Amino acid sequence: MSATAGAAALPAEAAGAELRRGAWGTTWLLLTFMLVNFADKTVMGLAADPIRDELGLTRGEFGTAQSAFFALFSLAALGVSFLTRRVRTTVLLLGMALLWSVAQLPMLLGAAGFGTLVVTRVLLGAAEGPAAPVAVHHLHGWFGQRERTLPTAVLMVGAAGGVAVSAPLLTVVIGAWGWRWAFGIVGLVGLVWAVCWYVRGEEGPLAPPLGRRSPSSAAGDGGGASVPYRRLLLSGTWLTAAFGAFAAYWLLSAGLTWAPDYLHEVSGLSLRQSGAVVTATAVGNAVVLLSHGLLARRASRKGRAPRLPVGLGGGLVMCVAAVSIAAFAEVDAVGVKIALMVGPMALTNVILTVSQTAVARITPAGQRGVALGALAFVYALAGILSPLVTGRMVDGASSVPAGYRSAYLLMAALVAVAGVLAVCFLRPERDAARLDVPETPGAGPPVH
């Protein structure tokens, strides 16, 4: 039975409570989905040294293996996003979880070498590429426009939480059983999540109907008349959101791959100490995302807009983060570096929530999955380029510290440009009015 049908059979107050439970129950399940997703990505960075030692890889070759994860990531994100108009997101999410879990398990075999590593990372990336856009699209089927920032932020916390939870656990696994079992553990956990989702996953009351629809029928489901994708994807809001997410994902991907190596080689920390710093950084990322979501929710519940427009607020935060990244590259004190990683550098992640909700605002409900998939297509390109470029810069520099310094200054420049663009062009309400996309109302009483 769907959430809508079940709620309709209940008195109004009970129906509202049922919808709230369903909405937040789905949010927690999808948060776990993203936790597993980013635990998968974390394995390579945490196991970098033992993998390179056992397989005899240079940093450039290791960066190539990590970039292989994103070889089909973007294409899969875009391709599967079109399926959201034909296939229920519950089915798509289940299929992705099963595929990415199975893709991890071959690395348990002792004979699996560099070739197997590259192939499995390609398959894993193809399975995980659509994860975020499909999960956000599914989640927005449970929440109205003004209620979405906090649950979207909770979902994005999965990126930070996946690192925070997995880093210490996988560090212990790698030390006790070897790096191959780190791949096996995350694969098995993914299979467990798939079973839970098969039992509990369901569509929300605001999910758009499936199949091809005329503009009039699109308007009938509350999503507004269909808008040509060319107009959507060339709007200032979509382009700025895409570049901002690209810059944030560049920093995130570089950190997942190279932060443990940087902390070990440049700052002199042990593997266990590096894992602890990565965990602390992930916690800082989670705090930033949740704080942003709670502030937006507080403003929404009071019926007023945030004190700063979305673009201005998000852009200024990105500029502060850019200055912090540049300072990180220049200072030598380990304590200062760690403080910057845990604190102001984490502000970059705000744009990940802002970009998702801004794109959802300017897009009719039936086209939302495709617009979010196209957004993922762009920012996932950073996942291809960032590990590879960073590895090559370090290998080609006069020293490892010099290479990492240049790599982090490049990251700072990307984030700074994204911040300036957000201040100037991220205007979801203006572009929604221009595209004639009405605000999506809530499905009932406000979700608390």
N, C-alpha and C positions, 0 to 999 in steps of 0.2 A: 504494500500500500504506500502511495506517495505521501510526502509530508503535507501537501495541500489537502488531499482527501481526508487524511486522518484528522487534521486540525478542524476541517469544516464540520465534522460530526460532533464536535464538542461545543459547550457553551463558550461565549466570547472570551471570558477571562481565562478559562482552562485552555482554550485554543491558543491564546497568546503565550501562555506559559509553555505549552507544548512546542510552539514554534521557536521560542527562545532556547529551550533545551536542545532541539534539533539543530538550530543554527550554531550554537556554541559547541555541541557535541561534534558536529562536522568540523568546526574550526580546530578542535584539539586533535582529531584524527588526522587532519591535513597538516597540522603542525608536526605531528610525528612522522608523517610522510616526508616532509622537508628535512626533518632531523636525519632520517636515514639517507635521503638524497645527498646531503652535504657530508655525512659520515663517509659515504662512498668516495667523495672528492678528496677528503682529508687523508685517506690512506696513503696516497702517493707521496705527499709532503712529509708525513710522519716517518715513512719507511724509506725516505730518499737515500740515506747513507747506506743501509744494508742492501737495498736493491742495487745501487750503483756498484757496491763492493762485490756482491755475488755475481752480477751480470757483466761487470767490467765496463761500465758506461761512463762517458764524460758528462759534464753538466749539459752540454749542448744536446747529446743523445737523450739524456733523461728529460730535458725540456721538450724534445720531439715526442717522446712517449707520452708525456703529460698533455701536450697539444693534440695528440691523436684522439684523446677523449672528446675533443670539440670538432673533429673532422666532419661528422654528420650531425652534430648537436644543433646547429643553426637550421639546417635543412629540415631536420626532423621536427623542430619546434614550429617551423612555418607550415610544413605539410600536415602535421597532426592537427594544427589549429583549424584547418579547413574541415577536418573530420568532426569538429565540435558541432557543426551544423547538421550532421547526419547521424552521429553516434553519441549515445549518452556519455557524459563525462565520467560517470561512475565506472563504466566499462573501460574507458580509455585509461583512467588512473590505475585500475586493477591490472590491465595489460602491461603498463609501463613498469609497475612494481615487480611483476613476475619476470619480465625480461631483464631488468637491470640486476635483479638478484641472481638469476642464472648466469649472467655474464661474468660475475665475480668468481664463481667457483672453480673454473679451470686453473687459476693460479695456485690452487692447493697442490697441484701435481708437481712433483720435483723436477720433471722434465720440461716444464713450462719455462721458456726463456724470453728473450727480448721480443721475438716475433709474436709469441702468444700474448705478451703484455700489451703490445701495440694493438693487436686484433681485438682483444677483450676490452681495451679502453675505447676503441672505436664503437664497438657494440654497446658498451655501457653508455657512452655519450649519446648515441642514437636513441636509446631507451629513456634517458634522463632529460634530453633536450626539451621536450614538451612539458616537463613536470610542472614548472612554475606557472607558465601561462594557463595551462589547463586547470591547475589547482585554484588559481585566482579566479578564473572564469566560473568554476564550480562554486566557489565560496561566495561570489557575488550573486549567485542565484538564491542565496539565503538572506542577504542584507540589502536594504535600500541604499541609495547613493550616500546619504548623510551618515549612515551607520558603518560605512565600509572601511574607514581608515584604520580603526583599532584592529578588527579581525585581519585585515591585510597586513598590518604591522606584525601581528602575532604570527601569521604565516611566514613572513620574511624573517622572523626570529629563528625559524628553523635553520637558516643559513648559519647564524651565529651559534645557535644551540647545538647544531650538529657537530660543530667544531668543539664547543665547550664540553659536550658530553663524550664525544668519541676520542678526543685527543688524549686525555689521561688513561682511558680504558684501553685504547689501541696501543698506546706506548707500553703499557704493561704486557699486553698480548705479544707485541713484537719482541720485548725483552725476554719473555718466558718461553714462547713457542716459535718465534721467528716471524718474519714479515709476511710469509705466505698465509699464515692463519689470520692475519688482519683482514685480508681480502675475504677469506672464508666466513669470518664472523659477520661482517656487514652484509654478505650475501644471505646468510641464514636469517638475520634480523629482518631483512626485506621480505623474505617469504612469510615470516610471522605477521608482518603488517598486512600483507596481501590477504591473508586469511581473515584478519579482523575487518578489513574493508569489505570483503565479500559478504560478511555477515551484517555489518552495520551501515555501510555507505548507501546514501540515497540522494536524489535530486531535491533541490530547494524549491519553494513555492514561486520564486521569481525567475527560475530557469526558463529561457526561451524555448518555444516548441521546436522540434526537429523538422528538417526538410526544407525545400525551397519555398520561399514565401514572397508574395507580392509586397510592394510598398504599403498597400492598405492593410494587409494582414499583419505586417510588422508593426504598424502603428497600433493595431489592436491589442498586441500583447504588452503594451506599455513601453516598448523599446524605441518608439519613434519610427518615422519612415526611414527606409534604407538610404544610406549615404554612399555615393561612389567611393570605393577604396582609395582612388587617386586623391580625392579631396581630404579624406581622413589622414592618409599617410604623408601628405605634403603640408599639413597644417603646422603652424608654429609650435603648438603644444606637443604634437606627436614627435616631430623631429627633435625638439629640445629634450623631451623625456627620453627618447632613444639614445641621444648622445650622453646625457647624464647617467643613464643606466650603464652605458658602455664604459664610461670612465670609472664608475664605481665597481663594475665587474672586473675591470683591468686590475685594480688594486686588490680586489678580493681574490682573484685567480692567482695573482703573483704571490700573495700572502699564503694561500693554501699550499702552493708548490714550493716556494723558496724561503718563507719566513723561518722554518726550523734550521735550514742550512745557513741562512744569514746569521741567526743568533748563535749558531755553533762556530762557524768559520770567522765571523767578524767580531762578535761580542764575546766569544770564548765560553759560552754556556754549554753544559753537557746536554745530552739528548733528553734526559728527564727534565732538566731545567727549561730547555726550549719548549718542551711539551706543556709545562706549567704556564709559560708566558703566552703560548698560543691559546691555551684555555682561558687565561685572564683577558686576553684581547677579545675572544669570542663573547665572554660575559659582558665586556664593555660594549660591544656591538649590540647585544641583546637589550641592554639597558637603554641605549640610545633609541632603538627602534620602538620599544615599549613606551618610553617617555613621550616620544613624538605621537604615537597612537593615542595615548591617554589624554594628552593635551588637545588633540583634535576632537576626541570624543567629548571632552568636557565642554568645548566650545559648541559642538553640535547639540548637546543636551540643553544648553542654555539658549539655543535658537539664534546664535550669532555666529558671524564668520570669525576665523582666526584673526588675531591682531595684525598679522602681516599676510598679504596675499601669498598664495601657494608658491608662485614663482620667485617672489622677492625673498620670502623666508627660506625656501629650499636653496636658492642661489647663494645667499649670504652664508648659510651653513656650509655649503660646498667650498666657498672661498676660505673660510676658517680652516676647514680640513686640508685644503691645498697648502696653506702656510705651514700647517703642522707636519705634513709629509716632507716638505722641503727642509724644515728644521730637523726632522728625523734623519735625513740624509747627511746633514752637515755636522751634527753634534757627535761627540765621541763617548760621552758618559752613558754607560749602560742603563743606569737608573732613569735618566731622562728619556732615553729611547723607549723604554718599557712604558713609562708614564704617557708618552705621546701615542704609542700603539693602543693602549687601553682607553685613553681619553679622547682627545680632539680628533685623531685620525679616524676614529669610529664614526664621526659625524657624516662621513661619506655615505654611509648606508641609508641615511634618511631618504636620499633620492630614489632608492629602490622601491620604497613605499609610495612616495610622491608620484613617481612615473607610472606605476600601476593604476593608482586611483585617478590620476589625471587623464590617462588614456581611456579608462572605463567611463569617465564623465563625458567625453566628447564622442562616444561610440554608442549607437543603438544596441540594445541587449543581444539581438540575434547576430550581430557582427562583432561582438566583444571578444569572442574567442580568437577570431582571426586577427584582430587588431593587437591583442596581447601576444599572440604568436609571432606576429611580425616584429613587435618590440623585442621579444626574446631572440629572434633571429639576429637582430642587430647587436644586442649587448653580448650575446654568446660569442660573437666574433672576437671579443676581447679575451675570451677563454682560450681561443686558438692562438692568438697573437701574444698575449702577455707572458705565459710560461716560456714560449719559444724565444721571444725577443729578450726577455730578462736573462735566460740561460746563455744566449749568444753574446749579450753585452758583457756578462761576467767572464765568460771564456775568452773574449777578445780583448779585455782590458789588461793594463799593465800589472794589475793585482786584483785579487778577489774584492777587497774593500772598495777599490776605485770603480770596479764594474758595478757593484751594487749601488754605489753613490749615484752614478749616472742613471741607473735604472729607476731609482726612487725619485730623482729629479724629473724624469720623464713622467712618472705617475703624477707628481705634483702639478705639472703643466697641464695634463689632461683634465684633472679635477678642477683646476682654476678656470680653464676655458668653459667647462660644463657649468660652473657656477655663474659666470658672466652671462652665458646664453640663457640660463634659467631666469635670471633677473630680468632679462630683456624680452623673452619670447614665451615663457611658460605661462599661458593664460587659459586654463581649461574652461572657465565660465564664459569668457568672451568667445572662444572658438566653438563651444557648444551652442551658443546662441547663433553664431554665424552659420553653423551646420544644421540648425533647427533640431537639436537633440534635447528633448525635455529631460528633467531630472527624474531618475527612477525612484518612485516612492517606496516606503517600507512595506513589508508584507503584513503588517498588523501593528500591535502595540510596540513601542520602541524596545529594541533589544538591549537589555542592561547587562 
